[in-house]
Amino acid sequence: EVQLQASGGGLVQPGGSLRLSCAASGFTFDDYAIGWFRQAPGKERAGVSCISSSGGFTYYADSVKGRFTISRDNAKNTVYLQMNNLKPEDTAVYYCAGDRNVIVGRMTIPNEYDYWGQGTLVTVSS
């Protein structure tokens, strides 16, 4: 059974940091691109950051460039999203998703991913 488990969310003050983890099981992790998406209340799910199966390609939404860093440890079947200098507008439920066939140019499109984790809530507030 394919599973993606997102964790690491919580309440943090503006300017603070969190590291999200996406732990995968049930499939050949090295073959899958992983994306992080977020959904704020009343808004559509949007791509935040993505990483190719090898880790050789990464993408960041303009709103998080320079603040977030995505990485993967294929030995641990885990992708990380280090989030620094968090802002209130980063508040959302964060989801990780995986797909074997998503191409680089479409990695930010939620419908391109077959497998999804359950989401972890990030709240940035003073």
N, C-alpha and C positions, 0 to 999 in steps of 0.2 A: 504494500500500500504506500503510495506516494504521500509524504507529509512534509509540510514546511511549517516550522514553529518560530514565530516572531516573538522576541522578548526584549526587555531593556527599557521600555517606556516608563514614564513617571512624570512627576511634577518638578519643574525646575524654574529657577528665576531667570529673567532675561539676562543674557550674557553667559549663562551656564552651559554645561556640556552634558551630553548623554551618548552612550554607545548602544545602538540597537544590534541585535544578533538575529540571524535567520538560520536555524538549524534544519538541515534536510535529511531525509531518510527515505528508503524505498525505491531509489533510482540511482543511476550512475551520475553522481553529482558533477563530475568533471565535464560531462557533455552538455550541461545546461547553463544558459545565461540566466542571471538573476536580476530582477528589478525591485527597487523600492518605490512604492507609491504611497500617496497620502490622500486622505479625504477629510476635509473639514466640514462641520455642519452646514448643510445647505449648498455644498459645492460638489462638483464632480471629482471623481478619483483622478489624480494627476501623477505623472511620473516625476520622481524626485531624482533618482540616480539609478544607473544600471551598470552591470559589468558582464562582459562576455565570458564564455565558458573557460577560457584560458586565463582570463584576467588582463588580457592585453589591450582591451578596449573598455573605456569607461565613459559614462555620460553623466552630466549634472545639469539640472534645470538652472536657468539663469539666477533664480531667486536663492539658490543655495551654493553657488560657485564660490570657492574660497572659504567656505564655512564647513561644508560636509565633505567627508572622504569615504569612499566605498572601497572595500577590499574583500578578498576571499581567501580562505584557507581550505584548499581542496582535501588536505589530509584529515581535516576535522569536519568536512561537509558543512561548512558554515560561511556565511557572508556577513560582513559587519558594515554598519553605517555609523561612522564617528561624526557626531553633530556638535559643532562648537559655536560659540557666540549665538546661542539660540535667541530667537525673537518671538514675540507673542504671535505673530502671523505664521509661525511654524507649528502652532497647535493644531493637531489633527490625529486621526487614527492612522498609523503607519502599517502598511502591508508589504510583505515580500511575496514575490511571485517567480515562478520558474518555467522555462520552456526550452525545449531542445532545438526547436527549429526557427525561433525568432531571428530575423536578420537585423543587422546593426541599425539600419535606417528606420526600423519599426519598433525598437526596443522600448520606446516610451508609450506605446499604445497598450492599454490594459487588455484589450481583447486578443492581443497576440500571445498571451500567456495562458497555458493550460492549467497550471497548478498555483494555488494561493494558500498563504498562511492565514491565520485567524485575525491578525491585527493586534497592534499594541498602541495604547494611547499615550501620546506625548502632549503635555500641557505646560505651556510656558507662561508663567504669570508671577507677578510680584505679590 
